[in-house]
């Protein structure tokens, strides 16, 4: 029998300080897992495969991420590092009922956050 984990899309910053933001994403995904969820983050997967600097490939990655919204139980916005333009766009799509998925904002503990800050 397959466990019934809640499918949760993780939204967190990516561009800018990419190394720091990817370390933060790992923390966010771990937080989600400890909540009994099955997290998914398109901004981790697709930039590894598609060229995020190519507008067409970036758009494709965003659209591929939207496909997962059709089966998600929740979108979790991790906001310790602020809101990226992509996060804001996703929130607007959720609020404008483009996708009918519940969402919430989350933060990780300050100790965990301080441990990932890259000097």
C-alpha positions as CSV (number, residue, x, y, z in Angstrom):
1,X,0.0,0.0,0.0
2,X,1.3,3.5,-0.9
3,X,1.2,5.9,2.0
4,X,-1.2,8.8,1.6
5,X,1.2,11.8,1.8
6,X,-0.2,15.2,1.0
7,X,1.3,16.5,-2.2
8,X,2.7,19.9,-1.5
9,X,4.3,22.3,-3.9
10,X,7.1,24.3,-2.3
11,X,7.5,27.9,-3.4
12,X,10.7,29.7,-2.3
13,X,13.1,32.2,-3.9
14,X,15.5,30.8,-6.5
15,X,17.2,33.6,-8.6
16,X,19.6,36.1,-7.2
17,X,21.6,34.4,-4.5
18,X,21.1,30.9,-6.0
19,X,23.5,29.0,-3.7
20,X,21.9,30.4,-0.6
21,X,18.4,29.9,-2.0
22,X,19.0,26.3,-2.9
23,X,20.3,25.6,0.6
24,X,17.1,27.3,1.9
25,X,15.0,25.1,-0.4
26,X,16.5,22.0,1.1
27,X,15.5,23.2,4.5
28,X,12.0,24.0,3.3
29,X,11.6,20.5,1.7
30,X,12.9,18.9,4.8
31,X,10.4,20.9,6.9
32,X,7.6,19.7,4.5
33,X,8.7,16.1,4.8
34,X,8.7,16.3,8.6
35,X,5.1,17.5,8.4
36,X,4.2,14.2,6.6
37,X,4.1,15.7,3.2
38,X,5.5,14.8,-0.2
39,X,7.1,18.1,-1.4
40,X,7.8,19.1,-5.0
41,X,9.8,22.1,-6.1
42,X,9.8,22.8,-9.9
43,X,12.4,25.6,-9.3
44,X,14.9,22.9,-8.1
45,X,14.2,20.4,-10.9
46,X,13.7,22.3,-14.1
47,X,16.7,24.8,-13.8
48,X,18.9,21.7,-13.6
49,X,17.6,20.6,-17.0
50,X,16.4,23.7,-18.8
51,X,18.3,27.0,-19.3
52,X,16.8,29.5,-16.8
53,X,18.5,32.3,-18.7
54,X,16.7,31.5,-22.0
55,X,13.2,33.1,-21.8
56,X,11.6,30.3,-23.8
57,X,13.0,27.5,-21.6
58,X,12.3,29.5,-18.4
59,X,8.7,29.8,-19.5
60,X,8.5,26.1,-20.3
61,X,9.8,25.3,-16.8
62,X,7.1,27.6,-15.3
63,X,4.4,25.9,-17.4
64,X,5.7,22.4,-16.4
65,X,5.4,23.6,-12.7
66,X,1.8,24.6,-13.4
67,X,1.0,21.1,-14.5
68,X,1.8,19.9,-10.9
69,X,-0.7,22.5,-9.5
70,X,-3.5,20.4,-11.0
71,X,-2.7,17.5,-8.6
72,X,-1.3,19.3,-5.5
73,X,-3.1,19.3,-2.2
74,X,-1.4,22.5,-1.0
75,X,1.1,25.2,-2.1
76,X,3.5,26.2,0.7
77,X,5.2,29.6,0.4
78,X,8.3,29.7,2.5
79,X,8.9,33.4,3.1
80,X,11.9,33.8,5.4
81,X,14.0,35.2,2.5
82,X,11.1,37.3,1.1
83,X,8.9,36.9,-2.0
84,X,10.5,36.4,-5.4
85,X,8.6,37.5,-8.6
86,X,7.9,33.9,-9.4
87,X,6.4,33.3,-5.9
88,X,4.2,36.4,-6.3
89,X,3.0,35.3,-9.8
90,X,2.1,31.9,-8.4
91,X,0.2,33.5,-5.5
92,X,-1.7,35.7,-7.9
93,X,-2.6,32.7,-10.0
94,X,-4.0,31.0,-6.9
95,X,-5.9,34.1,-5.8
96,X,-7.4,34.6,-9.3
97,X,-8.6,31.0,-9.3
98,X,-6.5,30.0,-12.2
99,X,-5.7,27.0,-10.0
100,X,-7.9,25.9,-7.2
101,X,-5.3,24.9,-4.6
102,X,-5.2,25.9,-1.0
103,X,-2.0,27.7,0.1
104,X,-0.3,28.9,3.2
105,X,2.8,30.8,4.2
106,X,5.5,29.2,6.3
107,X,8.8,30.1,8.0
108,X,11.6,27.9,9.4
109,X,13.2,28.4,12.7
110,X,15.7,31.2,13.0
111,X,18.5,28.8,14.1
112,X,18.0,26.7,10.9
113,X,17.8,29.8,8.8
114,X,21.0,31.2,10.3
115,X,22.8,27.9,9.6
116,X,22.3,28.2,5.8
117,X,23.4,31.8,5.3
118,X,26.4,31.6,2.9
119,X,29.1,34.2,3.6
